[in-house]
Amino acid sequence: VKMARSFVVGSILVTGILQCQARSPNYRSRASRIASSRSSLGEGTTLPTSENCTWVEFEQTLDHFARGATSNGGDTFSQRLCIYDGFVANKDLPSVVLFYTGNESPVDEYVNNTGLMWELGPELDALIVFAEHRYEGESIPDMIGMEDCASYATIEQALADYSVIIHWLRSTFKTTDGTDPHVPFIALGGSYGGMLSGWMRMKYPSAVAGAIAASAPIWGLPKTSPPLDGSSVAITRGVSSAGGATDTCSNNFLASWPLIK
């Protein structure tokens, strides 16, 4: 009986994953409907997508910390930015910039599956910017013949990328009287992207005025608290009697993993 239950649970999980992958294009429309119902654009209004953005190829420094000191220290690569100014009344001077710190996928996925930035955009007169993480999507350096090519795919380098991009964006803003435009930048992200947003505020407080970090376990690293298996402990608790379910549920859940593998 237990094996049968395990098989059923495993089948349901695998089926759910396959359905999720097969129906992923529809998720944007669902997220769009939910987000538009909360925004000042009004319910039923389709939110912008990656097709509505202006795509910019930003020439980014490969190594921010040892320029000229290594064989690749002076190299650059093309980093993609998705910029949407449809909510901004004065194109030269937005009231705020909502800056998405891209994470471990092509940035298009986050553009088309992120609701909060599109919800807040029209209310805040905000410029929307999604930056693609280095070594992801189309923002990949030319690694042919590059010595230690993977050594530049670090959190520190990624955060420096975003700081440089923000500095460049600030330089494009203009005021009518020529004074320095004080436009606040708010970093946003989820999961690893949320960790980057939080770290961005900590490491570059002059670049961003704040950060909205969703599901961001910034302390989930060795020698920190919670421990590295903290998420696993929380999930197991949620499907056990301690979390309001039954221990049978957690046992079946664990038994399904060999079937999924």
C-alpha positions in Angstrom: 0.0 0.0 0.0 2.8 2.4 0.9 4.6 1.7 -2.3 1.3 2.3 -4.2 0.9 5.6 -2.4 4.5 6.5 -3.2 4.0 5.7 -6.8 0.8 7.9 -7.0 2.5 10.8 -5.2 5.5 10.5 -7.5 3.3 10.3 -10.6 1.4 13.4 -9.5 4.6 15.4 -8.9 6.1 14.4 -12.2 2.8 15.1 -14.0 2.7 18.5 -12.4 6.2 19.3 -13.4 5.5 18.3 -17.0 2.3 20.3 -17.1 4.0 23.3 -15.7 6.7 23.1 -18.4 4.1 22.5 -21.2 1.8 25.4 -20.0 4.5 27.9 -19.1 3.5 30.4 -21.9 0.1 30.8 -20.2 1.5 31.7 -16.9 2.3 35.2 -18.1 -1.3 35.8 -19.0 -2.4 34.6 -15.5 0.2 36.7 -13.8 -0.8 39.6 -16.0 -4.5 39.4 -15.0 -3.7 39.2 -11.3 -1.2 42.1 -11.4 -3.4 44.3 -13.6 -6.4 43.8 -11.3 -4.3 45.4 -8.5 -2.7 48.2 -10.5 -4.0 51.6 -11.5 -4.1 50.5 -15.1 -7.4 48.7 -14.2 -8.6 45.1 -14.3 -8.6 43.5 -17.7 -5.7 45.6 -19.0 -2.9 43.4 -20.3 0.4 44.3 -18.7 3.5 45.0 -20.8 5.8 42.1 -21.7 9.4 41.7 -23.0 8.0 42.5 -26.4 7.1 46.0 -25.2 10.5 46.8 -23.8 13.4 48.6 -25.3 16.3 46.2 -25.3 19.7 47.7 -24.7 23.1 46.0 -25.2 25.3 47.5 -22.5 29.0 47.2 -22.8 30.0 45.8 -19.4 33.5 45.4 -17.9 34.4 41.7 -17.4 36.5 42.2 -14.3 35.6 45.2 -12.1 38.3 44.5 -9.5 41.5 43.8 -11.5 41.4 45.8 -14.7 44.6 45.4 -16.5 46.1 43.2 -13.8 45.2 40.0 -15.5 45.2 38.8 -19.1 41.4 39.4 -19.3 41.3 42.5 -17.1 40.5 44.8 -19.9 37.8 42.7 -21.6 34.2 43.7 -21.9 31.0 41.8 -22.8 27.5 42.7 -23.9 24.9 42.8 -21.1 21.2 42.9 -21.9 18.9 45.4 -20.3 15.1 45.4 -20.8 13.8 49.0 -20.3 10.2 50.1 -20.2 9.3 53.8 -20.0 5.6 53.5 -20.8 4.6 54.6 -17.2 6.9 57.7 -17.2 5.3 61.1 -17.9 8.6 62.9 -18.5 10.8 60.5 -20.4 13.9 62.4 -19.3 13.2 62.3 -15.6 11.2 59.4 -14.0 10.1 59.7 -10.4 11.7 56.4 -9.5 13.5 53.5 -11.1 12.4 49.9 -10.3 15.5 47.9 -11.0 15.3 44.1 -11.2 18.6 42.4 -10.3 18.5 39.5 -12.7 19.4 36.0 -11.6 20.0 32.5 -12.9 18.1 32.5 -16.2 17.5 34.6 -19.3 16.1 37.9 -18.1 13.0 37.5 -20.4 11.6 35.0 -17.9 11.6 37.5 -15.1 10.2 40.3 -17.3 7.3 38.1 -18.3 6.6 36.5 -14.9 7.1 39.4 -12.4 3.9 41.2 -11.2 4.9 43.7 -8.6 7.0 46.0 -10.7 4.3 46.2 -13.3 1.7 46.8 -10.6 3.7 49.7 -9.0 5.0 51.2 -12.2 2.0 53.3 -13.2 1.4 54.5 -9.7 4.9 55.6 -9.1 5.7 57.2 -12.5 8.4 54.6 -12.6 11.0 53.6 -15.2 11.2 49.8 -15.3 14.6 48.2 -15.8 15.4 44.5 -15.9 19.2 43.7 -16.0 20.3 40.3 -17.1 22.8 38.5 -14.9 26.3 38.0 -16.4 26.9 34.5 -17.8 23.1 34.0 -18.3 20.8 34.3 -21.3 22.6 36.4 -24.0 24.9 38.2 -21.6 27.7 35.7 -21.9 31.3 36.8 -22.4 33.3 35.4 -25.3 35.0 32.6 -23.4 36.9 31.1 -26.3 40.6 31.1 -25.3 39.8 33.0 -22.1 41.9 32.0 -19.2 40.0 31.1 -16.0 36.8 32.1 -17.8 34.5 30.9 -15.0 36.3 33.0 -12.4 34.3 36.1 -13.4 30.9 34.5 -12.8 30.7 35.7 -9.2 28.2 37.5 -7.0 30.7 40.4 -6.4 31.1 40.9 -10.2 27.4 40.7 -10.7 26.7 43.3 -8.1 29.3 45.6 -9.5 27.6 45.2 -12.9 24.4 46.5 -11.5 26.1 49.4 -9.8 27.8 50.4 -13.1 24.5 50.2 -15.0 22.7 52.3 -12.4 25.4 54.9 -12.6 25.0 55.0 -16.4 21.3 55.3 -16.2 21.6 58.2 -13.8 23.8 60.0 -16.3 20.9 59.9 -18.9 18.4 61.7 -16.7 17.9 65.4 -17.3 16.3 68.3 -15.4 14.9 71.4 -17.0 17.2 73.7 -14.9 20.3 71.6 -15.3 20.5 70.6 -11.6 21.5 67.1 -10.6 18.4 64.8 -10.9 17.9 62.9 -7.7 16.0 59.8 -8.9 15.9 57.0 -6.4 16.5 53.4 -7.5 14.8 50.5 -5.8 16.3 47.1 -6.3 13.9 44.2 -6.7 14.3 40.4 -7.0 13.2 37.0 -5.9 15.1 34.0 -4.7 18.7 34.4 -5.8 17.7 37.7 -7.4 16.2 38.8 -4.1 19.5 37.9 -2.4 21.2 40.1 -5.0 18.8 43.0 -4.3 19.4 42.7 -0.5 23.2 42.6 -1.0 23.0 45.4 -3.5 21.5 47.7 -0.8 24.1 46.5 1.7 27.2 46.8 -0.5 26.1 49.8 -2.7 23.8 51.9 -0.5 24.6 55.0 -2.6 23.3 53.2 -5.8 19.9 52.0 -4.5 17.7 53.8 -1.9 16.0 50.5 -1.0 15.5 46.9 -1.9 12.4 44.6 -2.1 13.8 41.1 -1.7 11.3 38.2 -2.0 12.1 34.7 -0.8 15.7 35.8 -0.4 17.7 33.6 2.0 20.7 35.9 2.3 22.0 34.1 5.3 21.7 30.6 3.7 25.4 30.1 3.4 28.0 28.1 5.3 28.7 29.2 8.9 25.5 31.3 9.0 22.0 30.8 10.4 19.7 29.3 9.3 21.9 26.3 8.2 22.2 25.3 4.6 19.5 22.7 4.9 17.1 25.2 6.5 14.7 25.2 3.5 14.6 21.4 3.5 13.7 21.4 7.2 11.0 23.9 6.7 9.5 22.0 3.8 9.5 18.7 5.7 7.9 20.4 8.7 5.1 21.8 6.4 4.1 18.3 5.2 4.2 16.7 8.6 2.0 16.7 11.7 4.1 19.5 13.2 3.1 21.7 10.3 -0.6 20.8 10.3 -0.5 17.9 7.9 0.1 14.2 8.8 3.3 12.3 9.1 2.0 10.0 6.4 2.2 12.9 4.0 5.8 13.6 4.7 6.7 9.9 4.5 5.0 9.6 1.1 6.6 12.8 -0.1 10.1 11.5 0.8 9.3 8.1 -0.8 8.4 9.8 -4.1 11.9 11.2 -4.7 13.5 8.0 -5.9 10.7 7.7 -8.5 11.3 11.2 -9.7 15.0 10.7 -10.0 
